[in-house]
Amino acid sequence: MARGRSSSSSSSNKWRYLNPAYYLKRPKRLATLFILFVCISFFVWDRQTLVREHEVEISKLNEEVKKLQNSLEEIKTTYGDVGAKVVIREADTSPKKVIKDDPLDIQRREKVKEAMLHAWTSYETYAWGQDELQPQTKNGVNSFGGLGATLVDALDTLFIMGLKEQFLKARDWVANSLDFNKDYEASVFETTIRVVGGLLSAYDLSGDQVFLDKARDIADRLLPAWDTPSGIPYNVINLAHGNAHNPGWTGGDSILADSGTEQLEFIALSQRTGDQKYQMKAERVIAELNKTFPDDGLLPIYINPTRGTTSYATITFGAMGDSFYEYLLKVWIQGNRTASVIPYREMWEKSMKGLQSLVRKSTPSSYAYICEKTGSSLTHKMDELACFAPGMLALGSVGYDDEESIKYLSLAEELAWTCYNFYQSTPTKLAGENYFFNAGEDMMVGTSWNILRPETVESLFYLWRITGNKTYQEWGWNIFQAFEKNSRIESGYVGLKDVNTGDKDNMMQSFFLAETLKYLYLLFSPPSTISLDEWVFNTEAHPLKIVTRQQLLNWGSSSEEVNMVASPEKRKAMIRLHGRKERQSLIDRN
């Protein structure tokens, strides 16, 4: 019995936990039970919410997959499977890292922009519409026949810096006042790089047809210069009458740089207008030179325009030789590095082997420099003009295999250090026009003037873009400060008669606005501002859009077919529309 009562009592004890009265008598246990109930309820609710959100996300992803599948089918329908693969590959390799704009870069960029505004306002006040400003006497001078050289040269700089009001005023002058019907003996080279290049760049940046029309007008006036037996152009032409000839002091020869530095501009003009004649004229020059191109790729600075052969003369990467080598590389880049422009790259690589043969090092500081050569004799002299070479080497290094790329980039950096010290070695911290290297003396200024040249800051720009090394920005900033200290006056910027004494001249060269200030501004701008993947700079720093060419040129013919990717109408639309959003963002950002 006792065992039976015990079992009954145990059973009743188990069920007492279900009796509410049990908890009413025990409030602590009631509170615990309530908390436990609330926690379980929250847990269940949270799980259900996550499940619902997950279902919504899956639904959205399914919709995106369907859209992508539909887009892929449309691409396949339009371009075939190859086109679809290209689009997918480009999407997969698009840059994902956003580079922040350095506050110091912003500050320095604004300082350069202010310098540009000072130079432009001075030109606008004292020399509007004339070729160049003489700041000391506050007047203009038509040193290029009255083609508005500074105004046209500065168009793209104004646009890139976001100086909208100034750009639009200059645009109206081009539309209404720029007249090329001048009885003037114009340099084909200078007119091409400054005027044709400046107008084409303004067109590529803004899409304004007036610039393209004007570029075509002046190019048509230059074309008779190429009417020679060899196709090597005469270097001087009368803009009104079309009579072409060479300067008397060349002995009738054409100059290498003057004859081989129109390809970028004339190819671009053919691409944008659909008219083949400009490209045919310019490329025939390179085809002719390629027939007898030496293994070291080095040409004397004089060429006979009748025979197309070189004359006994100096070989140099300075004055009268420099930009020929630059354009061999840049036409390859302009054509988007395709098979159609490989001959340019091959010629350039030969020339770079030749350049290496001219490199020597000074004592005691081991500055690398590029000699000049006449026959078998070397002259240990280097122009500041040759300081474009470090930038060219850096730009071209990306086309080599890894070992060669490192070698040429290293040479570029060594030469840039030399060029920077051209500036640092003088009391004014501005470079002279050329330097001599004598044993035990390192570098010594030869011609001591400085005319606001851009070549060293150009190379610093390329080296910074390619290496990301901020040292090049610091060097550029030091050079900019030296210009501000020595060349800035109340009515613009002037060169120096002597970098040792600081005596000032009376000329603000147009390339100071077109090149020097532009490269300094871009040196402190994000790499997306005039990206080197989309633009190529002519030798006057005018950026031109890269347009792919797909057909090999006949290098053995004087009437080779010029590749055209699409019909003229489609090409015009492509040039106008491509990058319009980017162009607007450039203005808005500034």
C-alpha positions as CSV (number, residue, x, y, z in Angstrom):
1,M,0.0,0.0,0.0
2,A,2.7,2.3,0.9
3,R,4.3,1.7,-2.5
4,G,1.0,2.3,-4.2
5,R,0.5,5.7,-2.5
6,S,4.0,6.7,-3.3
7,S,3.4,6.0,-7.1
8,S,0.2,8.0,-7.1
9,S,1.8,10.9,-5.3
10,S,4.7,11.0,-7.9
11,S,2.3,11.0,-10.8
12,S,0.4,14.0,-9.4
13,N,3.7,15.9,-8.8
14,K,4.5,15.6,-12.5
15,W,1.2,17.2,-13.6
16,R,1.4,20.0,-11.1
17,Y,3.7,22.0,-13.5
18,L,0.7,22.3,-15.9
19,N,-1.5,23.8,-13.2
20,P,-1.6,27.6,-13.4
21,A,-2.1,27.8,-9.7
22,Y,1.3,26.3,-9.2
23,Y,2.9,29.3,-10.9
24,L,0.7,31.9,-9.3
25,K,2.1,30.8,-6.0
26,R,5.6,30.9,-7.3
27,P,6.1,34.3,-9.2
28,K,9.9,33.8,-9.9
29,R,9.1,30.7,-11.9
30,L,6.3,32.5,-13.7
31,A,8.7,35.2,-14.7
32,T,11.2,32.7,-16.0
33,L,8.6,30.9,-18.0
34,F,7.4,34.2,-19.6
35,I,11.0,35.2,-20.6
36,L,11.5,31.8,-22.1
37,F,8.3,32.1,-24.1
38,V,9.3,35.6,-25.4
39,C,12.8,34.3,-26.5
40,I,11.4,31.4,-28.3
41,S,8.9,33.6,-30.1
42,F,11.6,36.1,-31.2
43,F,13.7,33.2,-32.5
44,V,10.9,31.8,-34.6
45,W,9.9,35.2,-36.0
46,D,13.5,36.0,-36.9
47,R,14.0,32.7,-38.8
48,Q,10.8,33.3,-40.7
49,T,11.9,36.8,-41.7
50,L,15.2,35.6,-43.0
51,V,13.5,32.9,-45.0
52,R,11.2,35.5,-46.6
53,E,14.1,37.8,-47.4
54,H,16.1,35.0,-48.9
55,E,13.2,34.1,-51.1
56,V,12.9,37.7,-52.3
57,E,16.7,37.8,-53.1
58,I,16.5,34.6,-55.0
59,S,13.5,36.0,-57.0
60,K,15.5,39.1,-57.8
61,L,18.6,37.1,-58.9
62,N,16.4,34.9,-61.1
63,E,15.1,38.0,-62.8
64,E,18.6,39.4,-63.3
65,V,19.7,36.0,-64.8
66,K,16.8,36.1,-67.2
67,K,17.7,39.7,-68.2
68,L,21.3,38.7,-68.8
69,Q,20.3,35.7,-70.8
70,N,18.1,37.9,-72.9
71,S,20.9,40.4,-73.4
72,L,23.3,37.6,-74.3
73,E,20.9,36.2,-76.9
74,E,20.6,39.7,-78.4
75,I,24.4,40.0,-78.6
76,K,24.7,36.6,-80.2
77,T,22.0,37.6,-82.7
78,T,23.9,40.9,-83.6
79,Y,27.5,39.8,-83.4
80,G,27.5,36.0,-83.1
81,D,29.1,33.9,-80.4
82,V,32.5,35.7,-80.7
83,G,30.9,39.1,-79.9
84,A,29.2,37.6,-76.9
85,K,32.4,36.2,-75.6
86,V,34.2,39.5,-76.0
87,V,31.5,41.3,-74.0
88,I,31.6,38.8,-71.2
89,R,35.5,39.0,-71.1
90,E,35.4,42.8,-71.0
91,A,32.9,42.7,-68.2
92,D,35.0,40.2,-66.2
93,T,38.2,42.3,-66.5
94,S,36.8,45.7,-65.9
95,P,38.6,47.6,-63.1
96,K,37.0,47.1,-59.7
97,K,39.2,49.4,-57.6
98,V,38.2,53.0,-57.3
99,I,41.3,55.2,-56.8
100,K,40.5,58.1,-54.5
101,D,41.7,61.6,-55.4
102,D,44.5,62.6,-53.1
103,P,43.7,65.9,-51.3
104,L,47.3,67.1,-52.0
105,D,46.9,66.4,-55.7
106,I,43.6,68.3,-55.7
107,Q,45.3,71.3,-54.1
108,R,48.3,71.2,-56.5
109,R,46.0,70.7,-59.5
110,E,44.0,73.8,-58.6
111,K,47.3,75.8,-58.4
112,V,48.2,74.7,-61.9
113,K,44.6,75.6,-63.0
114,E,45.0,79.0,-61.5
115,A,48.3,79.4,-63.4
116,M,46.5,78.5,-66.6
117,L,43.8,81.0,-65.9
118,H,46.4,83.7,-65.3
119,A,48.2,82.9,-68.6
120,W,44.9,82.8,-70.5
121,T,43.5,86.0,-69.0
122,S,46.7,87.8,-69.9
123,Y,46.5,86.5,-73.5
124,E,42.8,87.4,-73.7
125,T,43.5,91.0,-72.3
126,Y,46.6,91.9,-74.4
127,A,46.8,89.6,-77.4
128,W,43.3,88.2,-78.2
129,G,43.3,86.4,-81.5
130,Q,47.0,86.9,-82.2
131,D,49.5,84.1,-82.2
132,E,51.4,84.8,-79.0
133,L,51.6,87.2,-76.1
134,Q,54.5,89.4,-75.3
135,P,53.9,89.9,-71.6
136,Q,56.5,92.5,-70.8
137,T,55.3,95.0,-73.4
138,K,51.6,93.8,-73.1
139,N,51.0,93.2,-76.8
140,G,50.4,90.4,-79.2
141,V,52.6,89.2,-82.1
142,N,51.7,87.1,-85.1
143,S,54.6,84.7,-85.1
144,F,52.6,82.0,-87.0
145,G,51.0,84.2,-89.6
146,G,48.0,85.2,-87.6
147,L,46.4,81.8,-87.0
148,G,45.6,82.4,-83.4
149,A,48.2,79.9,-82.4
150,T,47.9,80.4,-78.6
151,L,44.1,80.3,-78.7
152,V,43.9,77.2,-80.8
153,D,46.8,75.5,-78.9
154,A,45.0,76.1,-75.6
155,L,41.5,74.9,-76.5
156,D,41.9,71.4,-75.1
157,T,43.7,72.6,-72.0
158,L,40.7,74.9,-71.3
159,F,38.3,72.0,-71.8
160,I,40.2,69.5,-69.7
161,M,40.6,72.0,-66.8
162,G,36.8,72.7,-66.9
163,L,37.2,76.4,-67.9
164,K,33.9,76.4,-69.7
165,E,33.4,80.1,-70.2
166,Q,36.9,80.6,-71.6
167,F,36.5,77.5,-73.9
168,L,33.2,78.7,-75.3
169,K,34.6,82.2,-76.0
170,A,37.5,80.7,-77.8
171,R,35.2,78.4,-79.7
172,D,33.2,81.4,-81.0
173,W,36.5,83.1,-82.2
174,V,37.4,79.9,-84.1
175,A,34.0,79.8,-85.7
176,N,33.7,83.4,-86.6
177,S,37.2,84.8,-86.9
178,L,39.8,82.1,-87.7
179,D,40.8,82.5,-91.3
180,F,43.5,80.5,-93.0
181,N,43.6,82.4,-96.3
182,K,46.9,84.1,-95.4
183,D,49.7,85.1,-97.7
184,Y,52.1,83.6,-95.3
185,E,55.0,81.1,-95.5
186,A,53.9,78.6,-92.9
187,S,55.9,75.8,-91.3
188,V,54.0,72.6,-92.3
189,F,55.2,71.0,-89.1
190,E,54.3,73.7,-86.6
191,T,51.0,74.4,-88.3
192,T,50.1,70.7,-88.2
193,I,51.0,70.0,-84.6
194,R,49.6,73.2,-83.1
195,V,46.6,74.1,-85.4
196,V,45.5,70.8,-87.0
197,G,46.2,68.9,-83.8
198,G,44.6,71.5,-81.5
199,L,41.4,71.6,-83.6
200,L,41.2,67.9,-83.8
201,S,41.6,67.5,-80.1
202,A,39.0,70.1,-79.4
203,Y,36.7,68.2,-81.7
204,D,37.4,64.8,-80.0
205,L,36.8,66.3,-76.6
206,S,33.7,68.5,-77.4
207,G,32.2,66.9,-80.4
208,D,31.7,70.3,-82.0
209,Q,31.7,70.1,-85.8
210,V,33.2,73.6,-86.2
211,F,36.6,72.3,-85.0
212,L,36.6,69.4,-87.5
213,D,35.6,71.7,-90.4
214,K,38.4,74.1,-89.5
215,A,41.0,71.3,-89.2
216,R,40.0,70.1,-92.6
217,D,40.4,73.6,-94.1
218,I,43.9,74.1,-92.9
219,A,45.0,70.6,-93.7
220,D,43.8,71.1,-97.3
221,R,46.0,74.1,-97.5
222,L,49.0,72.1,-96.3
223,L,48.6,69.1,-98.6
224,P,50.5,70.4,-101.6
225,A,53.6,70.2,-99.5
226,W,53.6,66.4,-100.1
227,D,53.6,66.7,-103.9
228,T,57.2,65.7,-104.3
229,P,58.7,62.8,-106.3
230,S,59.4,60.8,-103.2
231,G,56.4,61.9,-101.1
232,I,58.7,63.4,-98.5
233,P,57.1,66.8,-97.9
234,Y,58.5,70.2,-98.3
235,N,58.6,71.9,-94.9
236,V,57.3,75.4,-95.8
237,I,54.1,76.3,-97.7
238,N,52.2,79.5,-98.6
239,L,48.8,79.1,-97.1
240,A,47.0,81.3,-99.7
241,H,48.8,80.1,-102.9
242,G,50.0,76.6,-102.0
243,N,53.6,77.1,-103.1
244,A,55.8,74.7,-101.1
245,H,59.6,74.7,-100.6
246,N,62.2,74.0,-98.0
247,P,64.1,76.6,-96.0
248,G,67.3,77.9,-97.7
249,W,69.5,76.9,-94.8
250,T,68.8,73.2,-95.2
251,G,70.4,73.1,-98.7
252,G,67.1,72.1,-100.2
253,D,66.6,69.1,-97.9
254,S,63.6,68.4,-95.8
255,I,64.0,68.0,-92.0
256,L,63.4,64.6,-90.5
257,A,61.2,65.7,-87.6
258,D,59.3,68.2,-89.7
259,S,58.5,65.5,-92.3
260,G,57.7,62.6,-90.0
261,T,55.5,64.3,-87.5
262,E,52.2,64.7,-89.2
263,Q,51.0,61.1,-89.2
264,L,48.9,61.3,-86.0
265,E,47.0,64.3,-87.1
266,F,46.4,63.3,-90.7
267,I,45.4,59.8,-89.9
268,A,43.0,61.1,-87.3
269,L,41.6,63.6,-89.8
270,S,41.0,60.8,-92.4
271,Q,39.3,58.7,-89.7
272,R,37.0,61.5,-88.7
273,T,36.1,62.8,-92.1
274,G,36.2,59.5,-94.1
275,D,38.5,61.2,-96.7
276,Q,41.6,58.9,-97.3
277,K,43.8,61.6,-98.8
278,Y,45.3,62.9,-95.6
279,Q,46.3,59.5,-94.3
280,M,47.7,58.5,-97.7
281,K,50.0,61.5,-97.9
282,A,51.3,61.2,-94.3
283,E,51.8,57.4,-94.3
284,R,53.6,57.4,-97.7
285,V,56.4,59.3,-95.9
286,I,56.9,56.4,-93.4
287,A,56.6,53.8,-96.2
288,E,59.3,55.6,-98.1
289,L,61.7,55.8,-95.1
290,N,61.0,52.2,-94.3
291,K,62.4,51.1,-97.6
292,T,66.0,51.9,-96.5
293,F,65.5,52.0,-92.7
294,P,68.8,51.1,-91.0
295,D,69.1,48.2,-88.5
296,D,69.8,50.7,-85.7
297,G,66.7,52.8,-86.7
298,L,68.7,56.1,-86.5
299,L,68.2,58.6,-89.3
300,P,70.1,61.9,-90.0
301,I,68.1,65.0,-89.7
302,Y,68.1,65.9,-93.4
303,I,66.2,64.0,-96.2
304,N,66.2,64.7,-99.9
305,P,62.6,65.2,-100.9
306,T,63.3,64.2,-104.5
307,R,65.1,60.9,-103.9
308,G,63.7,60.2,-100.5
309,T,67.2,59.4,-99.2
310,T,68.9,60.8,-96.1
311,S,71.8,63.2,-96.3
312,Y,75.0,63.2,-94.3
313,A,74.0,65.1,-91.1
314,T,73.7,64.8,-87.4
315,I,71.6,62.0,-85.7
316,T,69.9,63.3,-82.6
317,F,66.9,62.8,-80.3
318,G,66.9,66.6,-79.9
319,A,66.0,69.4,-82.3
320,M,65.0,68.3,-85.8
321,G,65.0,64.6,-85.0
322,D,63.0,64.1,-81.8
323,S,59.3,63.7,-82.8
324,F,60.0,61.4,-85.8
325,Y,60.8,58.7,-83.3
326,E,57.9,59.7,-81.0
327,Y,55.4,59.3,-83.8
328,L,56.6,55.8,-84.8
329,L,55.4,54.7,-81.3
330,K,52.3,56.8,-81.1
331,V,50.8,55.8,-84.5
332,W,51.1,52.2,-83.2
333,I,49.2,53.3,-80.1
334,Q,46.7,55.4,-82.1
335,G,45.8,52.3,-84.2
336,N,45.1,50.4,-80.9
337,R,48.2,48.3,-81.3
338,T,46.6,46.1,-84.0
339,A,48.3,44.2,-86.9
340,S,47.7,47.2,-89.2
341,V,50.2,49.3,-87.3
342,I,52.8,46.7,-86.4
343,P,55.3,48.2,-89.0
344,Y,55.4,51.4,-86.9
345,R,56.2,49.5,-83.8
346,E,58.9,47.4,-85.6
347,M,60.6,50.6,-86.8
348,W,60.4,52.2,-83.4
349,E,61.9,49.2,-81.7
350,K,64.9,49.4,-84.1
351,S,65.2,53.0,-83.2
352,M,65.3,52.3,-79.5
353,K,68.2,49.9,-80.0
354,G,69.9,52.8,-81.8
355,L,69.0,55.1,-78.9
356,Q,70.7,52.7,-76.4
357,S,73.9,52.9,-78.5
358,L,74.0,56.6,-77.9
359,V,73.5,56.5,-74.1
360,R,76.5,57.3,-72.0
361,K,77.0,58.1,-68.3
362,S,78.7,61.2,-66.8
363,T,81.4,61.3,-64.2
364,P,81.4,61.5,-61.3
365,S,77.6,61.3,-60.7
366,S,76.7,58.8,-63.4
367,Y,73.9,60.7,-65.1
368,A,72.6,58.9,-68.1
369,Y,72.4,61.1,-71.2
370,I,71.8,60.7,-75.0
371,C,74.6,61.7,-77.2
372,E,74.4,63.2,-80.7
373,K,76.1,61.4,-83.6
374,T,77.7,62.6,-86.8
375,G,79.2,59.9,-88.9
376,S,81.0,57.7,-86.4
377,S,81.7,60.6,-84.1
378,L,79.7,61.2,-80.8
379,T,79.0,64.6,-79.4
380,H,78.4,64.6,-75.6
381,K,75.5,67.0,-75.7
382,M,71.8,66.6,-74.9
383,D,69.0,69.0,-75.7
384,E,66.3,69.6,-73.2
385,L,64.1,68.8,-76.1
386,A,65.4,65.2,-75.9
387,C,63.9,65.0,-72.4
388,F,60.7,63.7,-74.1
389,A,62.6,60.4,-74.5
390,P,62.1,59.1,-70.9
391,G,58.3,59.4,-71.3
392,M,58.4,57.8,-74.8
393,L,60.4,54.9,-73.4
394,A,58.1,54.4,-70.5
395,L,55.1,54.6,-72.8
396,G,56.6,52.1,-75.2
397,S,57.9,49.7,-72.5
398,V,54.5,48.1,-72.2
399,G,54.8,46.6,-75.6
400,Y,57.8,44.5,-74.8
401,D,58.1,41.2,-72.9
402,D,58.7,41.4,-69.2
403,E,62.5,41.4,-69.4
404,E,62.8,44.1,-72.1
405,S,60.0,46.1,-70.5
406,I,61.9,46.4,-67.3
407,K,65.1,47.3,-69.1
408,Y,63.5,50.1,-71.1
409,L,61.6,51.4,-68.1
410,S,64.7,51.5,-66.1
411,L,66.5,53.5,-68.8
412,A,63.5,55.9,-68.9
413,E,63.8,56.5,-65.1
414,E,67.6,57.1,-65.4
415,L,67.2,59.6,-68.2
416,A,64.3,61.3,-66.3
417,W,66.6,61.8,-63.3
418,T,69.1,63.5,-65.6
419,C,66.5,65.7,-67.1
420,Y,65.2,66.7,-63.6
421,N,68.7,67.6,-62.7
422,F,68.9,69.9,-65.7
423,Y,66.5,72.0,-63.6
424,Q,68.0,71.4,-60.2
425,S,71.5,72.3,-61.3
426,T,70.9,76.0,-62.0
427,P,70.3,78.9,-59.6
428,T,66.8,79.4,-60.9
429,K,65.9,75.7,-60.8
430,L,64.9,76.0,-64.5
431,A,66.7,74.1,-67.2
432,G,68.7,75.6,-70.0
433,E,68.2,74.7,-73.7
434,N,71.0,72.1,-73.8
435,Y,73.7,70.6,-71.7
436,F,77.3,69.3,-72.3
437,F,78.8,66.4,-70.5
438,N,82.6,66.7,-70.1
439,A,84.7,64.1,-68.2
440,G,84.7,64.8,-64.5
441,E,82.1,67.7,-64.8
442,D,78.8,65.9,-65.0
443,M,76.5,68.4,-66.8
444,M,77.2,72.0,-67.8
445,V,74.6,74.4,-69.4
446,G,75.4,75.1,-73.0
447,T,72.7,77.4,-74.4
448,S,71.3,79.0,-71.2
449,W,67.9,80.3,-72.1
450,N,64.6,78.7,-70.9
451,I,61.5,79.2,-73.1
452,L,59.0,77.4,-70.9
453,R,59.5,74.1,-72.6
454,P,57.4,71.0,-71.5
455,E,59.5,68.0,-72.3
456,T,60.7,67.1,-68.8
457,V,57.3,67.5,-67.2
458,E,55.8,65.5,-70.1
459,S,58.1,62.6,-69.2
460,L,57.3,62.9,-65.5
461,F,53.6,62.7,-66.4
462,Y,54.1,59.4,-68.3
463,L,56.4,57.9,-65.7
464,W,53.9,58.7,-62.9
465,R,51.0,57.3,-64.9
466,I,52.9,54.1,-65.7
467,T,54.7,53.4,-62.4
468,G,52.5,55.1,-59.9
469,N,55.6,56.5,-58.2
470,K,54.7,59.8,-56.6
471,T,58.4,60.9,-56.7
472,Y,57.6,62.1,-60.2
473,Q,54.8,64.2,-58.9
474,E,57.2,65.8,-56.4
475,W,59.7,66.6,-59.1
476,G,57.0,68.1,-61.3
477,W,55.7,70.2,-58.4
478,N,59.3,71.6,-57.9
479,I,59.5,72.5,-61.5
480,F,56.1,74.2,-61.4
481,Q,57.2,76.3,-58.4
482,A,60.3,77.4,-60.2
483,F,58.2,78.6,-63.1
484,E,56.0,80.4,-60.7
485,K,58.9,82.1,-59.0
486,N,61.0,83.0,-62.1
487,S,58.6,83.3,-65.1
488,R,55.3,84.6,-63.7
489,I,54.7,88.3,-64.0
490,E,51.6,90.5,-63.7
491,S,50.7,90.1,-67.4
492,G,51.4,86.4,-68.0
493,Y,54.5,84.1,-68.1
494,V,57.8,84.8,-69.7
495,G,60.9,82.7,-70.5
496,L,64.4,83.4,-69.2
497,K,67.2,84.7,-71.3
498,D,69.6,83.1,-68.8
499,V,68.8,80.4,-66.3
500,N,71.8,81.4,-64.3
501,T,70.9,85.1,-63.8
502,G,67.1,84.9,-64.1
503,D,67.0,87.7,-66.7
504,K,63.5,87.5,-68.4
505,D,62.6,87.6,-72.1
506,N,59.3,88.9,-73.6
507,M,57.5,85.9,-74.9
508,M,54.8,83.5,-73.6
509,Q,55.2,80.6,-76.0
510,S,51.9,79.0,-77.1
511,F,53.2,75.5,-76.0
512,F,53.3,76.7,-72.4
513,L,49.5,76.6,-72.3
514,A,49.2,73.7,-74.7
515,E,51.8,71.4,-73.1
516,T,53.6,72.6,-70.0
517,L,50.6,73.5,-67.9
518,K,48.5,70.7,-69.3
519,Y,51.0,68.0,-68.4
520,L,51.4,69.5,-65.0
521,Y,47.7,69.5,-64.5
522,L,47.4,65.9,-65.6
523,L,50.3,65.0,-63.3
524,F,48.1,65.8,-60.4
525,S,44.8,64.4,-61.9
526,P,43.4,60.9,-61.5
527,P,44.6,58.5,-64.3
528,S,41.0,58.3,-65.6
529,T,41.4,62.0,-66.7
530,I,42.4,61.6,-70.3
531,S,43.2,57.9,-69.9
532,L,46.2,56.5,-71.8
533,D,44.0,53.6,-72.7
534,E,41.7,55.8,-74.7
535,W,43.8,58.8,-75.8
536,V,47.2,59.4,-77.4
537,F,48.9,62.8,-77.2
538,N,50.4,64.4,-80.3
539,T,53.8,66.1,-79.9
540,E,52.1,69.3,-78.9
541,A,50.2,67.5,-76.1
542,H,46.9,67.5,-77.9
543,P,45.0,64.3,-77.0
544,L,43.4,62.4,-79.8
545,K,41.0,59.5,-79.4
546,I,42.4,56.0,-80.1
547,V,40.5,54.4,-83.0
548,T,41.3,50.8,-84.0
549,R,42.5,50.0,-87.5
550,Q,42.1,46.4,-88.7
551,Q,43.7,46.2,-92.2
552,L,47.4,45.9,-93.1
553,L,48.7,48.8,-95.1
554,N,50.7,48.2,-98.3
555,W,54.0,49.6,-97.3
556,G,55.5,49.1,-100.7
557,S,53.0,51.3,-102.5
558,S,52.5,55.0,-102.7
559,S,48.7,54.7,-103.1
560,E,47.9,52.2,-100.3
561,E,44.3,51.8,-99.3
562,V,43.5,53.4,-96.0
563,N,41.6,51.2,-93.6
564,M,38.2,52.4,-92.6
565,V,36.4,50.4,-89.9
566,A,32.9,51.7,-90.9
567,S,31.3,54.0,-93.4
568,P,32.1,57.7,-93.0
569,E,28.7,58.4,-91.6
570,K,29.0,55.7,-88.9
571,R,32.5,56.8,-88.0
572,K,31.4,60.4,-87.6
573,A,28.6,59.2,-85.3
574,M,31.0,57.0,-83.3
575,I,33.5,59.8,-82.8
576,R,30.7,62.2,-81.7
577,L,29.0,59.9,-79.4
578,H,31.8,57.8,-77.9
579,G,32.7,59.1,-74.4
580,R,30.2,62.0,-74.4
581,K,29.3,61.1,-70.8
582,E,33.0,61.1,-70.0
583,R,33.5,64.5,-71.6
584,Q,30.6,66.0,-69.6
585,S,31.9,64.4,-66.4
586,L,35.3,66.1,-67.0
587,I,33.6,69.5,-67.1
588,D,31.3,68.8,-64.2
589,R,34.2,67.4,-62.0
590,N,36.2,70.6,-62.6
